[in-house]
Amino acid sequence: MPTIAADDPSDWPALAAVAAMRAGEISAAAYADALLARCASGAELNAFITLEPERVRAAAEAADRHRATGAELGSLHGLPIPVKDSINTRDLPTSAGTAALRAFRPAADAGIVARLRDAGAIVLGKTNLHELSFGWTSDNQVFGAVHNPWDRSRIAGGSSGGTAAAVAARMAPLGVAEDTQGSIRVPAALCGVCGFRPTTGRYPNDGAAPITPLFDQVGPHARCVGDLALFDAVVTGDARPIAVPALSGLRLGLDRDAFFAGLDAPVASVIDAVLARLADAGVELVDAPIDGVDAVIGSITLPVQLHDVGPSLTRYLLDHDAPVDLPALLAAASPDVGALLKQFALPGAPSAISAAVYEHARDVALPALRGQMAAWFAQHRLDAMLLPATMAAAPLLGAAATVPVNGAEIPFVTAIARNITLGSTAGLPGLVLPAGLTADRRLPVAIELDGPAGADRALLGIGLAIEAILDAMPAPPL
């Protein structure tokens, strides 16, 4: 758990902040002011697309009046939470990071936002993202790039870069993100925060600008696993305490050839230190190769996303009475994202995925992959899989084609997405934990833990156990 500065509420975890507000030790208004001050001091990170301080203060004052009546308080009473700007909010625009939806105001909250508000949360603002969630940099050409809190010249990761940057910079302890192919986990890793992508379908995805219903999944960013567990309890309604296992005898599977090969040396040094610490604590690190990992992106992940994004966005725009249709939305999109989607996603697109390729990916290859992963966990008697979240620390902004790794330039997609793709494609719960900082540039490095599908609470328990033996991540040098 992060170190708490007693005199600065913006350093508190969500659990501590909510407990203090519920007990009357701090008012919701005072707490909101502390977070808004952090938002102002970190404005150059460009973490938010929409932030209305007076609206936040008014909601916090209403929370204080509610408490004064003696009424029952929700488990997120008075907690301001930033929400990725691809997730519908009834009282703030939802742009999905693209020009055509800049002023779009949905009539209703997304399901995830409604559940958080029902528990007493306040929407702090709408966070910046990679346009239409279609990328890993959050170098948004419409609203400006999100900057990494550890080094303003570097990417925050994407697509949920604004939420990760805001949480890392102490603008909020807990935020809402979304992950189709790493969009929670990549920015969590590069910004030095925790990220949790639950088993696909565990949380409601309605009201979120989609890519594909087969992989899309909303989830949280936080600075400690306890706050991720709080989020999970609120959204699922399961408030039972999460069991924290003993590390001695815990079995974690490692595919070293698939996920550890070629790591940038500063990243590898941090990862090796974590593995040594886990082994010293009695964790059994089980070498367990997974057949066919290299083929997953080409045979399943990309065909499904490129086929589904057009119909999925079309339905989203219609269902929520958006002011544009898909052709108009893509006509106004930035060249980097617009050109790609026009090539694949519009009706009659020149490189559209054929029905035969898509149906094989969806009906044959994807079920086989998910069955294979269930069998892999069972065969090796594994509690979770462990892997480095990314091959390299945060790359420089504007250098998205390649990334320097050990003196060579490798494709950006390999450095950033090679390791995170299997988990989301297979529908597994994935938990990113900060592992430390590189010795050369003091940039965050992260591990990812993936569990069997449906084992979300067990994975969070493993995260709590491992977090307790890792060094606390300091605040970035704002």
PEKA-V742714 format. One record per backbone hydrogen bond with DSSP energy under -1.0 kcal/mol. NH is the residue of the N-H (numbers start at 1). CO is the residue of the C=O. E is the energy in kcal/mol with one decimal. If there is no record, write none. Layout:
# PEKA-V742714
NH/CO/E  NH/CO/E
This chain:
# PEKA-V742714
8/5/-2.0  11/8/-2.1  12/9/-1.5  17/13/-2.4  18/14/-2.9  19/15/-1.9  20/16/-2.3  21/17/-2.3  22/18/-2.9  23/19/-1.9  25/20/-2.3  26/20/-1.1  31/27/-2.3  32/28/-2.6  33/29/-2.2  34/30/-1.8  35/31/-2.0  36/32/-2.8  37/33/-2.1  38/34/-1.4  39/35/-2.4  40/36/-2.3  41/37/-2.3  42/38/-1.9  43/40/-1.3  45/42/-2.1  46/43/-1.9  49/126/-2.9  50/126/-1.8  56/52/-1.8  57/53/-2.7  58/54/-2.3  59/55/-2.0  60/56/-2.3  61/57/-2.6  62/58/-2.0  63/59/-1.9  64/60/-2.0  65/61/-2.1  66/62/-2.3  67/63/-2.1  68/64/-2.0  70/67/-1.8  71/66/-1.0  76/119/-3.0  77/74/-1.6  78/120/-1.7  79/76/-2.4  81/122/-3.3  83/125/-2.5  84/176/-1.4  85/127/-2.1  87/84/-2.0  88/207/-3.2  94/104/-2.6  96/85/-3.2  98/95/-1.8  101/98/-1.1  102/99/-1.7  104/101/-1.6  110/88/-2.3  114/110/-2.5  115/111/-2.0  116/112/-1.8  117/113/-2.7  118/114/-2.4  119/115/-1.0  120/117/-2.2  121/116/-2.3  122/79/-2.7  124/81/-1.9  126/50/-2.5  127/83/-2.4  128/47/-2.9  130/159/-1.5  132/96/-2.9  133/130/-2.9  134/131/-2.0  140/138/-1.6  144/140/-1.1  146/138/-2.3  147/45/-2.6  148/154/-2.1  154/151/-2.3  155/395/-2.5  160/183/-1.5  162/128/-1.9  164/160/-1.7  165/161/-2.6  166/162/-2.3  167/163/-2.3  168/164/-2.6  169/165/-2.2  170/167/-1.4  171/166/-2.6  175/221/-2.5  176/82/-2.7  177/219/-3.4  179/217/-2.8  186/182/-3.3  188/184/-1.6  189/185/-2.4  190/186/-2.5  191/187/-2.0  192/188/-1.0  193/188/-2.3  194/222/-2.8  195/432/-1.4  196/220/-2.2  197/430/-2.9  202/199/-2.7  208/205/-1.2  209/86/-3.2  215/212/-1.1  216/212/-2.7  219/177/-1.7  221/175/-2.0  222/194/-2.1  228/224/-1.1  229/225/-2.5  230/226/-1.8  231/227/-2.2  232/228/-2.4  233/229/-2.4  234/230/-2.2  235/231/-2.6  236/232/-2.5  237/233/-1.8  249/282/-2.5  250/247/-2.1  252/284/-2.5  253/384/-2.6  254/286/-2.8  259/255/-2.4  260/256/-1.4  263/260/-1.2  264/391/-2.5  268/264/-2.9  269/265/-2.2  270/266/-1.2  271/267/-2.5  272/268/-2.9  273/269/-1.7  274/270/-1.9  275/271/-2.5  276/272/-2.3  277/273/-2.0  278/274/-2.6  279/275/-2.5  280/276/-2.4  281/277/-1.3  282/279/-1.7  283/278/-2.3  284/250/-3.3  286/252/-2.8  288/254/-2.6  293/290/-1.0  296/293/-1.5  299/295/-2.4  300/296/-2.3  301/296/-1.9  302/297/-2.7  304/300/-2.3  305/301/-2.2  306/302/-2.9  307/303/-1.8  308/304/-2.5  309/305/-2.2  312/308/-2.7  313/309/-2.4  314/310/-2.3  315/311/-2.2  316/312/-2.2  317/313/-2.7  318/314/-2.0  319/315/-3.2  320/316/-1.7  321/318/-1.4  322/317/-2.6  329/325/-2.4  330/326/-2.6  331/327/-1.9  332/328/-1.3  338/334/-3.3  339/335/-1.7  341/337/-2.3  342/338/-2.6  343/339/-1.6  344/340/-1.1  345/341/-4.1  349/346/-2.2  351/343/-2.5  352/349/-1.6  358/354/-2.5  359/355/-2.9  360/356/-1.9  361/357/-2.1  362/358/-3.0  363/359/-2.8  364/360/-1.9  365/360/-2.7  366/361/-2.3  368/364/-1.7  369/365/-2.4  370/366/-2.4  371/367/-2.3  372/368/-2.6  373/369/-2.4  374/370/-1.8  375/371/-2.2  376/372/-2.3  377/373/-2.3  378/374/-1.8  379/375/-3.4  380/376/-1.9  382/377/-2.5  383/251/-2.8  384/251/-1.3  385/450/-3.2  386/253/-2.6  387/448/-2.0  389/446/-2.2  391/415/-2.8  397/153/-2.7  399/396/-1.3  403/410/-2.7  405/408/-3.4  408/405/-1.7  410/403/-2.4  412/401/-2.2  415/411/-2.2  416/412/-2.4  417/413/-1.9  418/414/-1.3  421/417/-1.2  424/420/-1.1  425/421/-2.3  426/422/-2.5  428/423/-2.6  430/197/-3.1  431/449/-2.8  432/195/-2.9  433/447/-2.5  435/445/-3.4  436/445/-1.2  438/443/-2.7  442/438/-1.1  445/436/-2.4  447/433/-2.3  448/387/-3.3  449/431/-2.9  450/385/-2.1  451/429/-2.1  455/452/-2.4  459/455/-2.3  460/456/-2.4  461/457/-2.1  462/458/-2.2  463/459/-2.4  464/460/-2.3  465/461/-1.9  466/462/-2.6  467/463/-2.8  468/464/-1.2  469/466/-1.6  478/476/-2.3
